[in-house]
């Protein structure tokens, strides 16, 4: 019963970063941790396994403030989950993971390969290379794919040779892996997640040797429960959704996260000893793979050729626009955009008339990416395409081109039968500064689809057209919480003092997302009339709303004694983020009567709160505040000591 939660903790701990790993222990523990981890993912549903492997590949880098905000609450307590989330540097786990590559369970194989790729020690590369020689295509394919993700020096020739593997699935994996080297070199977007349509390829059957399951080295008892898995996944999703609203609390940690990400990127790049000569054979090999008899291999080759951004891929990819398989043609069209070569424009324009909607979608999207406004007319002709996906791509591409002559066509798409197209049209119009665009978006605030109304409000915020003030005020009372939030954010962007009453009313909205937007809007106005609703918001049940309200009160020129007293009370809030924001606000207000309350924060158990109190006292800077700073006794916090020394030096200079 203990082991399945390890996999679920991995899913729930998406925000964890490499700095959050458990302390390194002796090498034998790595093998035991790997054994327990693989046992925990054995037999899990495919969806859970996909989430786990995705999480494992995204723990090196993290720049999202929303995810940083939950780092304190979302870290896995299970040591095996924490171990898996960290960048392993020892070889002790490699034998277990290498055996996992040959396990009969698909998830065990996937997790083993992903961890071997992330480990980046020589033994891991050797294990993956050994997997390329396995008699089972189910082993060779994942091994090839993970070698691409690892991008270690010296594996390119082996991957190129694997393009001649008897199994099409393995050849496709090798082609995809070679594309990873191109993405390393040119920093292209990842084509694996670029397509929003699904396709199924037949899996070839070849002779295979029996796969031997991994024998756990530690006695375990596994009893997977689908109900428990679903509940834990739902809980994880809810926590991440809640985190997205904590922008105030997250902002103070985002800079630190970005710094860690930069350090991690530098460290990983330093380990990837890759040179130009390693790349020499990739493009010719992929061009040859475009002639493979199996479509899945040609798809992978076309995708990877785009990732290389090599000019010599132009002609082969253009030729592949006439491939018998529609997905090959579609992927080739998208890859042509990555080459950023204007010679691909005319072939892509011709592909707009392809009989397959996937190809028309890909050609439209690519033309929008290339940014050639002369293609706007050709793209607009497809605005009545039979496929909703193509029509949505058309309005998106026209918005990217920012051609004012397209406004009428995009505005017409706001009447499309598909709400997905109408939403895309609203987002496209916000990129074109035109009076006709604003009029069409104002009309769309009455669309029957809430998503379209919300997108229209967001677009009007970008256009900043004052004619939209009245319609947006009405939209702030919409039945949909998403529309109300978008309308309030739009009004806030326009900074119209007349909207203060609308914001104050929205502070009492039943939905947290609306209240958060309203409090942020009131804080941005810096209007003393906002004192009452902001003070009320200090008692909101959501900590992010309370923190924003505190920050907003600190921005007012004259918040008054009542607001100051409420902020002093907020110094005892259960949330460190709220206490930190309240201290910062009191430092901005500079009310000398708050010095004792701020001094009491020196005993707070959160050092960021203690530092906020120090900054506030340094800002007040009367004799009582400076005496309090001199009394600070925690010498272990270097940053706090620096802040105090700086404040006292300024005092001496002013004297």
C-alpha positions as CSV (number, residue, x, y, z in Angstrom):
1,X,0.0,0.0,0.0
2,X,2.9,2.3,0.5
3,X,4.4,2.3,-3.0
4,X,1.7,3.5,-5.4
5,X,1.6,7.0,-3.6
6,X,5.3,7.4,-4.7
7,X,4.1,7.7,-8.3
8,X,1.2,9.9,-7.3
9,X,3.5,12.2,-5.3
10,X,5.6,12.6,-8.5
11,X,2.4,13.7,-10.3
12,X,1.5,16.1,-7.5
13,X,5.0,17.5,-7.2
14,X,5.2,19.0,-10.7
15,X,6.4,22.3,-9.2
16,X,9.3,20.7,-7.5
17,X,12.7,21.8,-8.9
18,X,16.1,20.2,-8.8
19,X,17.0,22.2,-5.7
20,X,14.2,20.5,-3.8
21,X,15.7,17.0,-4.0
22,X,16.4,14.9,-0.9
23,X,20.0,15.0,0.4
24,X,22.2,12.6,-1.4
25,X,22.8,9.4,0.5
26,X,25.2,6.5,0.0
27,X,25.2,4.9,-3.4
28,X,23.5,1.6,-2.3
29,X,20.4,3.7,-1.4
30,X,20.2,4.9,-5.0
31,X,19.7,1.3,-6.1
32,X,17.1,0.7,-3.5
33,X,15.3,3.9,-4.3
34,X,15.2,3.0,-8.0
35,X,13.9,-0.4,-7.2
36,X,11.1,1.0,-5.0
37,X,10.2,3.6,-7.6
38,X,9.9,1.2,-10.4
39,X,7.8,-1.1,-8.3
40,X,5.5,1.8,-7.5
41,X,4.8,2.6,-11.2
42,X,4.2,-1.0,-12.2
43,X,0.7,-1.5,-13.4
44,X,-0.4,2.1,-13.1
45,X,-2.9,3.4,-15.8
46,X,-1.3,4.8,-19.0
47,X,-2.5,8.3,-18.1
48,X,-0.8,8.3,-14.8
49,X,2.4,6.9,-16.3
50,X,2.4,9.7,-18.9
51,X,2.1,12.3,-16.2
52,X,4.9,10.7,-14.1
53,X,7.3,10.5,-17.1
54,X,6.5,14.1,-18.0
55,X,7.1,15.2,-14.5
56,X,10.5,13.5,-14.4
57,X,11.6,15.3,-17.6
58,X,10.6,18.7,-16.3
59,X,12.3,18.9,-12.9
60,X,15.6,20.5,-14.2
61,X,14.0,23.8,-15.1
62,X,11.2,25.9,-13.6
63,X,10.4,29.5,-14.2
64,X,6.7,29.7,-13.4
65,X,5.8,31.9,-10.4
66,X,2.6,30.0,-10.0
67,X,4.5,26.7,-9.5
68,X,7.1,28.4,-7.3
69,X,4.3,29.5,-5.1
70,X,3.3,26.0,-4.1
71,X,6.9,24.8,-3.6
72,X,6.5,24.9,0.1
73,X,3.2,23.0,0.1
74,X,3.8,20.7,-2.8
75,X,7.1,19.0,-2.2
76,X,6.9,15.2,-1.9
77,X,7.5,13.8,1.5
78,X,8.2,10.3,0.2
79,X,12.1,10.1,-0.1
80,X,11.8,7.9,-3.2
81,X,9.7,10.5,-5.0
82,X,12.1,13.3,-3.9
83,X,15.0,11.1,-5.1
84,X,13.4,10.7,-8.6
85,X,12.8,14.4,-8.9
86,X,16.5,15.2,-8.4
87,X,19.3,15.1,-11.0
88,X,21.1,11.8,-10.1
89,X,24.8,11.9,-10.5
90,X,25.9,8.5,-9.3
91,X,25.8,5.2,-11.2
92,X,24.4,3.0,-8.4
93,X,20.9,3.1,-9.8
94,X,21.9,2.3,-13.4
95,X,21.8,-1.5,-13.2
96,X,18.3,-1.4,-11.8
97,X,17.2,1.1,-14.4
98,X,18.9,-0.9,-17.2
99,X,17.0,-4.0,-16.1
100,X,13.9,-1.8,-16.1
101,X,14.4,-1.1,-19.8
102,X,13.7,-4.8,-20.4
103,X,10.7,-5.1,-18.0
104,X,7.4,-6.5,-19.3
105,X,5.6,-3.5,-17.9
106,X,5.4,-0.5,-20.3
107,X,5.5,2.1,-17.5
108,X,8.5,0.6,-15.9
109,X,10.3,0.7,-19.2
110,X,9.3,4.3,-19.8
111,X,10.3,5.5,-16.3
112,X,13.6,3.6,-16.5
113,X,14.5,5.1,-19.8
114,X,13.6,8.6,-18.7
115,X,15.6,8.3,-15.5
116,X,18.6,6.9,-17.4
117,X,18.5,9.9,-19.8
118,X,18.3,12.3,-16.9
119,X,21.1,10.7,-15.0
120,X,23.7,11.7,-17.6
121,X,26.5,9.5,-16.2
122,X,28.6,7.4,-18.6
123,X,27.1,4.1,-17.3
124,X,23.6,5.4,-18.1
125,X,24.6,6.1,-21.7
126,X,26.1,2.7,-22.0
127,X,22.9,1.1,-20.6
128,X,20.8,2.9,-23.2
129,X,23.3,2.0,-26.0
130,X,23.0,-1.6,-24.9
131,X,19.3,-1.2,-25.2
132,X,19.7,-0.4,-28.8
133,X,21.1,-3.9,-29.4
134,X,18.3,-5.7,-27.5
135,X,16.3,-8.3,-29.4
136,X,13.0,-6.7,-28.5
137,X,11.8,-3.6,-30.4
138,X,9.9,-2.5,-27.3
139,X,13.3,-2.1,-25.6
140,X,15.2,-0.7,-28.6
141,X,12.7,2.1,-29.3
142,X,12.6,3.7,-25.9
143,X,16.4,3.4,-25.6
144,X,16.8,5.3,-28.9
145,X,14.3,7.9,-27.8
146,X,16.0,8.5,-24.5
147,X,19.4,8.7,-26.0
148,X,18.1,11.7,-28.0
149,X,16.9,13.3,-24.8
150,X,20.3,12.7,-23.2
151,X,22.2,14.1,-26.2
152,X,25.5,12.7,-25.1
153,X,28.5,12.9,-27.4
154,X,29.3,9.8,-29.4
155,X,25.8,8.4,-29.8
156,X,24.8,10.1,-33.1
157,X,26.4,7.4,-35.3
158,X,24.6,4.7,-33.4
159,X,21.3,6.5,-33.8
160,X,21.9,7.0,-37.5
161,X,22.6,3.3,-37.8
162,X,19.3,2.6,-36.0
163,X,17.5,4.3,-38.8
164,X,18.0,0.9,-40.6
165,X,16.4,-1.1,-37.7
166,X,13.9,-3.8,-39.0
167,X,11.2,-2.4,-36.7
168,X,9.5,0.8,-38.0
169,X,8.7,1.9,-34.4
170,X,12.5,1.8,-33.6
171,X,13.4,3.7,-36.8
172,X,10.9,6.4,-35.9
173,X,12.3,6.7,-32.4
174,X,15.8,7.1,-33.8
175,X,14.6,9.8,-36.2
176,X,12.9,11.6,-33.3
177,X,16.0,11.3,-31.2
178,X,18.2,12.8,-33.9
179,X,15.9,15.8,-33.9
180,X,16.7,16.4,-30.3
181,X,20.2,17.2,-31.3
182,X,18.8,19.8,-33.7
183,X,16.7,21.3,-30.9
184,X,19.8,21.5,-28.7
185,X,21.7,23.4,-31.4
186,X,19.0,25.8,-32.7
187,X,16.6,26.0,-29.7
188,X,13.6,25.2,-31.9
189,X,10.1,24.6,-30.5
190,X,9.2,21.0,-29.9
191,X,7.3,19.5,-32.7
192,X,6.1,16.6,-30.5
193,X,3.6,18.9,-28.8
194,X,2.9,21.2,-31.8
195,X,0.0,19.3,-33.4
196,X,-3.5,19.4,-32.0
197,X,-4.8,16.4,-34.0
198,X,-4.3,12.8,-33.3
199,X,-3.3,10.0,-35.6
200,X,-2.7,6.3,-35.2
201,X,0.0,4.2,-36.9
202,X,0.0,0.5,-37.1
203,X,2.6,-1.2,-34.8
204,X,4.7,-3.6,-36.8
205,X,5.1,-7.1,-35.3
206,X,8.6,-8.6,-35.3
207,X,10.2,-11.5,-33.6
208,X,11.0,-10.6,-30.0
209,X,12.8,-12.1,-27.2
210,X,10.9,-12.5,-23.9
211,X,11.2,-9.6,-21.6
212,X,12.3,-10.3,-18.0
213,X,10.6,-8.3,-15.3
214,X,12.7,-6.4,-12.8
215,X,13.0,-8.3,-9.5
216,X,12.7,-5.8,-6.7
217,X,15.8,-5.8,-4.4
218,X,13.6,-4.7,-1.5
219,X,10.5,-6.5,-0.2
220,X,7.5,-4.5,-1.3
221,X,3.7,-4.9,-1.3
222,X,2.0,-3.1,-4.2
223,X,-1.8,-2.7,-4.3
224,X,-2.7,-0.1,-6.9
225,X,-6.0,1.6,-6.5
226,X,-7.6,3.4,-9.4
227,X,-9.9,5.3,-7.0
228,X,-7.0,6.5,-4.9
229,X,-5.0,7.4,-8.1
230,X,-7.9,9.5,-9.4
231,X,-8.4,11.2,-6.1
232,X,-4.7,12.1,-5.7
233,X,-4.5,13.3,-9.3
234,X,-7.6,15.5,-8.8
235,X,-6.1,16.9,-5.6
236,X,-2.8,17.7,-7.4
237,X,-4.7,19.5,-10.2
238,X,-6.7,21.5,-7.7
239,X,-3.5,22.6,-5.9
240,X,-1.9,23.7,-9.1
241,X,-5.1,25.6,-10.1
242,X,-5.1,27.3,-6.7
243,X,-1.4,28.2,-7.2
244,X,-2.1,30.0,-10.4
245,X,-4.0,32.7,-8.4
246,X,-1.2,33.3,-5.9
247,X,0.7,35.8,-8.1
248,X,1.4,38.2,-5.2
249,X,3.0,35.6,-3.0
250,X,4.8,34.0,-5.9
251,X,6.4,37.3,-7.1
252,X,8.9,37.4,-4.3
253,X,10.2,33.9,-5.1
254,X,10.2,34.1,-8.9
255,X,13.6,35.8,-9.2
256,X,15.1,33.1,-7.0
257,X,13.6,30.3,-9.2
258,X,14.8,32.0,-12.4
259,X,18.3,32.1,-10.9
260,X,18.2,28.4,-10.1
261,X,16.9,27.6,-13.5
262,X,19.8,29.4,-15.1
263,X,22.3,27.6,-12.9
264,X,20.6,24.3,-13.8
265,X,20.7,25.0,-17.5
266,X,24.4,26.0,-17.4
267,X,25.2,22.8,-15.5
268,X,23.3,20.6,-17.9
269,X,24.8,22.2,-20.9
270,X,28.2,21.8,-19.4
271,X,27.6,18.1,-19.1
272,X,26.5,17.8,-22.8
273,X,29.9,17.8,-24.5
274,X,28.4,18.1,-28.0
275,X,30.3,19.5,-31.0
276,X,29.6,20.6,-34.5
277,X,31.2,17.5,-36.0
278,X,28.8,15.3,-34.1
279,X,26.0,16.8,-36.1
280,X,27.5,16.3,-39.6
281,X,25.6,13.2,-40.5
282,X,22.2,13.9,-39.0
283,X,20.6,15.9,-41.8
284,X,21.6,13.6,-44.6
285,X,20.4,10.6,-42.6
286,X,17.0,12.2,-41.9
287,X,16.6,13.2,-45.5
288,X,17.2,9.5,-46.4
289,X,14.6,8.5,-43.8
290,X,12.0,10.7,-45.6
291,X,12.0,7.9,-48.2
292,X,11.2,5.2,-45.6
293,X,8.4,2.9,-46.7
294,X,6.5,3.4,-43.4
295,X,4.7,6.7,-42.7
296,X,5.6,6.8,-39.0
297,X,9.3,7.0,-39.9
298,X,8.8,9.7,-42.5
299,X,6.7,11.7,-40.0
300,X,9.5,11.5,-37.4
301,X,12.1,12.4,-40.0
302,X,10.2,15.4,-41.3
303,X,9.6,16.6,-37.7
304,X,13.3,16.3,-36.9
305,X,14.5,18.0,-40.1
306,X,12.5,21.0,-39.0
307,X,14.2,20.9,-35.6
308,X,17.7,21.1,-37.3
309,X,16.7,24.3,-39.1
310,X,19.2,23.3,-41.8
311,X,18.8,25.0,-45.2
312,X,19.5,21.8,-47.0
313,X,16.2,20.4,-45.7
314,X,14.2,22.8,-47.7
315,X,13.9,20.8,-50.9
316,X,13.3,17.4,-49.3
317,X,10.6,18.9,-47.1
318,X,9.0,20.7,-50.0
319,X,9.0,17.4,-51.9
320,X,7.3,15.7,-48.9
321,X,4.4,18.1,-49.3
322,X,3.3,15.7,-52.0
323,X,3.8,12.6,-49.9
324,X,0.9,10.0,-50.1
325,X,0.4,10.2,-46.3
326,X,-1.5,13.3,-45.1
327,X,0.3,13.5,-41.7
328,X,3.7,13.4,-43.4
329,X,2.6,16.3,-45.6
330,X,1.3,18.2,-42.5
331,X,4.5,17.7,-40.5
332,X,6.6,18.7,-43.5
333,X,4.5,21.9,-43.7
334,X,5.2,22.7,-40.1
335,X,8.9,21.9,-40.4
336,X,9.2,24.3,-43.3
337,X,8.2,27.2,-41.1
338,X,11.1,26.3,-38.8
339,X,13.6,26.8,-41.6
340,X,12.5,30.5,-41.8
341,X,13.2,30.5,-45.5
342,X,11.0,32.7,-47.7
343,X,11.4,30.1,-50.5
344,X,9.0,27.9,-48.6
345,X,6.1,30.5,-48.8
346,X,4.8,29.5,-52.3
347,X,4.8,25.7,-51.6
348,X,2.9,26.4,-48.4
349,X,0.4,28.6,-50.1
350,X,-0.2,25.8,-52.6
351,X,-0.7,23.4,-49.6
352,X,-3.6,25.6,-48.5
353,X,-5.7,23.7,-51.0
354,X,-4.6,20.2,-49.9
355,X,-7.4,17.7,-49.7
356,X,-6.5,16.8,-46.1
357,X,-7.5,19.3,-43.4
358,X,-4.4,18.5,-41.3
359,X,-2.2,19.7,-44.2
360,X,-4.3,22.9,-44.7
361,X,-4.1,23.5,-40.9
362,X,-0.3,23.0,-40.9
363,X,0.2,25.2,-44.0
364,X,-1.9,28.0,-42.5
365,X,-0.1,27.9,-39.1
366,X,3.3,27.9,-40.8
367,X,2.4,30.9,-43.0
368,X,1.3,32.8,-39.9
369,X,4.7,31.9,-38.3
370,X,6.7,33.1,-41.3
371,X,5.0,36.6,-41.0
372,X,4.8,37.4,-44.7
373,X,1.8,39.7,-45.0
374,X,1.6,39.1,-48.8
375,X,0.0,35.8,-47.9
376,X,-2.9,37.3,-45.9
377,X,-5.2,37.1,-48.9
378,X,-4.5,33.5,-49.6
379,X,-4.9,32.6,-45.9
380,X,-8.2,34.5,-45.6
381,X,-9.7,32.5,-48.5
382,X,-9.7,29.5,-46.1
383,X,-11.8,31.3,-43.5
384,X,-14.9,29.3,-44.6
385,X,-13.0,26.0,-44.7
386,X,-15.0,22.8,-43.9
387,X,-12.7,22.1,-40.9
388,X,-13.1,24.0,-37.7
389,X,-9.4,23.5,-36.9
390,X,-8.4,25.1,-40.2
391,X,-10.8,28.1,-39.7
392,X,-9.4,28.6,-36.2
393,X,-5.8,28.4,-37.6
394,X,-6.8,31.0,-40.3
395,X,-7.9,33.7,-37.8
396,X,-4.9,33.0,-35.6
397,X,-2.5,33.3,-38.5
398,X,-4.2,36.5,-39.7
399,X,-3.9,38.0,-36.2
400,X,-0.2,37.1,-36.1
401,X,0.3,38.9,-39.5
402,X,-1.3,42.0,-38.0
403,X,-2.6,43.1,-41.4
404,X,-5.4,45.7,-41.0
405,X,-6.9,44.6,-44.3
406,X,-7.8,41.3,-42.6
407,X,-10.0,42.9,-39.9
408,X,-13.2,42.4,-41.8
409,X,-12.5,38.7,-42.4
410,X,-11.5,38.1,-38.7
411,X,-14.6,40.1,-37.5
412,X,-16.7,37.9,-39.7
413,X,-15.3,34.9,-37.9
414,X,-16.8,36.2,-34.7
415,X,-20.1,34.9,-36.2
416,X,-18.7,31.4,-37.0
417,X,-20.8,28.5,-35.9
418,X,-17.9,27.0,-33.8
419,X,-17.2,28.8,-30.5
420,X,-13.5,27.7,-30.8
421,X,-13.2,29.8,-34.0
422,X,-15.0,32.8,-32.4
423,X,-12.6,32.7,-29.4
424,X,-9.6,32.6,-31.7
425,X,-11.1,35.5,-33.7
426,X,-11.4,37.6,-30.6
427,X,-7.8,36.9,-29.6
428,X,-6.7,37.7,-33.2
429,X,-8.4,41.1,-33.2
430,X,-6.6,42.2,-30.1
431,X,-3.4,42.2,-32.2
432,X,-4.7,44.7,-34.7
433,X,-5.2,48.3,-33.6
434,X,-8.3,49.2,-35.6
435,X,-11.6,50.8,-34.7
436,X,-13.5,48.2,-36.6
437,X,-11.8,45.5,-34.4
438,X,-13.0,47.2,-31.2
439,X,-16.6,47.5,-32.5
440,X,-16.7,43.8,-33.4
441,X,-15.3,42.8,-30.0
442,X,-17.8,45.0,-28.1
443,X,-20.6,43.2,-30.0
444,X,-19.0,39.9,-29.1
445,X,-19.4,40.6,-25.4
446,X,-23.0,39.4,-26.0
447,X,-22.0,36.1,-27.6
448,X,-23.8,33.0,-26.2
449,X,-20.4,31.4,-25.6
450,X,-18.8,32.4,-22.3
451,X,-15.3,31.7,-23.7
452,X,-15.9,34.1,-26.6
453,X,-17.2,36.8,-24.2
454,X,-14.1,36.3,-22.0
455,X,-11.7,36.4,-25.0
456,X,-13.4,39.5,-26.3
457,X,-13.0,41.3,-22.9
458,X,-9.4,40.3,-22.8
459,X,-8.9,41.6,-26.3
460,X,-10.6,45.0,-25.5
461,X,-8.2,45.3,-22.6
462,X,-5.3,45.2,-25.0
463,X,-6.9,47.7,-27.4
464,X,-7.6,50.1,-24.5
465,X,-10.6,51.6,-26.3
466,X,-12.6,53.9,-24.0
467,X,-15.8,53.1,-26.0
468,X,-15.7,49.7,-24.3
469,X,-16.0,51.1,-20.8
470,X,-19.8,50.8,-20.5
471,X,-20.0,47.4,-22.2
472,X,-17.2,46.1,-20.0
473,X,-18.9,47.4,-16.9
474,X,-22.0,45.4,-17.8
475,X,-19.8,42.4,-18.5
476,X,-18.5,42.6,-14.9
477,X,-21.9,41.3,-13.9
478,X,-21.9,38.4,-16.4
479,X,-23.2,35.0,-15.3
480,X,-19.8,33.5,-16.0
481,X,-17.1,34.0,-13.5
482,X,-14.5,33.9,-16.3
483,X,-16.2,36.7,-18.1
484,X,-16.5,38.8,-14.9
485,X,-12.8,38.3,-14.2
486,X,-11.8,39.3,-17.8
487,X,-14.1,42.3,-17.7
488,X,-12.6,43.5,-14.4
489,X,-9.1,43.0,-15.7
490,X,-9.9,44.9,-18.8
491,X,-11.4,47.8,-16.8
492,X,-8.3,47.8,-14.6
493,X,-6.0,48.1,-17.6
494,X,-7.9,51.2,-18.7
495,X,-7.3,52.7,-15.3
496,X,-10.7,54.5,-15.3
497,X,-11.4,55.9,-11.8
498,X,-15.1,55.5,-12.6
499,X,-14.7,51.8,-12.4
500,X,-13.9,51.8,-8.7
501,X,-17.5,51.1,-7.7
502,X,-17.5,48.1,-10.0
503,X,-14.3,46.8,-8.4
504,X,-15.6,47.3,-4.9
505,X,-18.7,45.3,-5.6
506,X,-16.7,42.5,-7.2
507,X,-14.6,42.2,-3.9
508,X,-17.7,40.4,-2.6
509,X,-18.0,38.0,-5.6
510,X,-18.5,34.3,-4.6
511,X,-15.6,33.3,-7.0
512,X,-12.1,33.6,-5.8
513,X,-10.8,34.4,-9.3
514,X,-13.1,37.4,-9.6
515,X,-12.3,38.7,-6.1
516,X,-8.6,38.4,-6.8
517,X,-9.0,40.4,-10.0
518,X,-11.1,43.0,-8.3
519,X,-8.6,43.5,-5.4
520,X,-5.7,43.7,-7.8
521,X,-7.6,46.4,-9.8
522,X,-8.3,48.4,-6.7
523,X,-4.7,48.2,-5.7
524,X,-3.6,49.4,-9.1
525,X,-5.8,52.4,-9.0
526,X,-4.0,53.9,-5.9
527,X,-7.2,55.8,-5.1
528,X,-7.9,56.5,-1.4
529,X,-11.5,55.8,-2.0
530,X,-10.5,52.1,-2.2
531,X,-9.6,52.0,1.5
532,X,-12.9,50.4,2.6
533,X,-13.1,47.5,0.1
534,X,-9.4,46.8,0.4
535,X,-9.6,46.7,4.2
536,X,-12.6,44.3,3.9
537,X,-10.5,42.1,1.6
538,X,-8.0,41.6,4.4
539,X,-10.5,39.2,5.8
540,X,-11.1,37.2,2.6
541,X,-10.8,33.4,3.0
542,X,-8.2,33.2,0.2
543,X,-4.6,34.1,1.2
544,X,-3.7,35.5,-2.2
545,X,-6.6,38.0,-2.0
546,X,-5.6,39.0,1.5
547,X,-2.0,39.6,0.5
548,X,-3.0,41.6,-2.6
549,X,-5.3,43.8,-0.4
550,X,-2.4,44.4,2.0
551,X,-0.2,45.5,-0.8
552,X,-2.9,47.7,-2.2
553,X,-3.4,49.5,1.1
554,X,0.4,50.2,1.2
555,X,0.1,52.0,-2.1
556,X,-2.4,54.6,-0.9
557,X,-1.3,58.0,0.0
558,X,-3.6,58.3,3.0
559,X,-5.1,54.9,4.1
560,X,-6.1,56.1,7.5
561,X,-5.8,54.7,11.0
562,X,-8.5,52.0,10.4
563,X,-6.5,50.5,7.5
564,X,-3.3,50.7,9.5
565,X,-4.9,48.9,12.4
566,X,-6.2,46.2,10.0
567,X,-2.7,45.8,8.6
568,X,-1.2,45.4,12.1
569,X,-3.8,42.6,12.7
570,X,-2.8,41.0,9.4
571,X,0.8,40.6,10.8
572,X,-0.7,37.7,12.7
573,X,-2.2,36.1,9.6
574,X,-1.7,32.3,9.3
575,X,-0.1,32.8,5.8
576,X,3.5,34.0,5.6
577,X,2.7,35.7,2.3
578,X,0.0,37.8,4.0
579,X,2.2,38.7,6.9
580,X,5.0,39.6,4.5
581,X,2.7,41.8,2.4
582,X,1.2,43.5,5.5
583,X,4.7,44.3,6.8
584,X,5.7,45.8,3.4
585,X,2.5,47.9,3.4
586,X,3.2,49.3,6.9
587,X,6.7,50.1,5.7
588,X,5.2,52.2,2.9
589,X,2.7,53.9,5.2
590,X,5.6,54.8,7.6
591,X,3.3,55.0,10.7
592,X,5.6,55.1,13.7
593,X,3.0,53.6,16.0
594,X,3.4,50.3,14.1
595,X,7.1,49.8,15.1
596,X,6.4,47.5,18.1
597,X,4.2,45.3,16.0
598,X,6.8,45.1,13.3
599,X,9.5,44.4,15.9
600,X,7.5,41.4,17.1
601,X,7.9,39.9,13.7
602,X,11.6,39.3,14.5
603,X,10.3,36.1,16.2
604,X,8.4,35.0,13.1
605,X,9.2,31.4,12.0
606,X,9.5,32.5,8.3
607,X,12.7,34.3,7.5
608,X,11.1,36.2,4.5
609,X,8.6,37.7,6.9
610,X,11.4,38.7,9.3
611,X,13.2,40.4,6.4
612,X,10.0,42.2,5.4
613,X,9.8,43.5,8.9
614,X,13.4,44.7,8.7
615,X,12.7,46.5,5.5
616,X,9.6,48.1,6.9
617,X,11.5,49.4,10.0
618,X,14.3,50.6,7.7
619,X,11.7,52.5,5.7
620,X,10.2,54.1,8.8
621,X,13.7,55.0,10.1
622,X,12.8,56.9,13.3
623,X,14.9,56.4,16.3
624,X,12.6,53.7,17.7
625,X,12.7,51.7,14.5
626,X,16.5,52.0,14.3
627,X,16.9,50.9,17.9
628,X,14.7,47.9,17.0
629,X,17.0,47.0,14.1
630,X,20.0,47.2,16.4
631,X,18.4,44.7,18.7
632,X,18.0,42.1,16.0
633,X,20.0,39.1,17.2
634,X,19.8,36.4,14.4
635,X,23.3,36.5,12.9
636,X,22.7,33.4,10.8
637,X,20.6,35.2,8.3
638,X,23.2,37.0,6.1
639,X,20.5,38.9,4.0
640,X,18.8,40.2,7.2
641,X,22.2,41.4,8.5
642,X,22.9,43.1,5.2
643,X,19.6,44.9,5.3
644,X,20.1,46.2,8.8
645,X,23.7,47.3,8.1
646,X,22.5,49.2,5.1
647,X,19.7,50.9,7.0
648,X,22.0,52.0,9.9
649,X,24.6,53.3,7.4
650,X,22.0,55.5,5.7
651,X,21.1,56.8,9.1
652,X,24.7,57.7,9.9
653,X,25.1,59.4,6.5
654,X,22.0,61.5,7.0
655,X,23.3,62.7,10.4
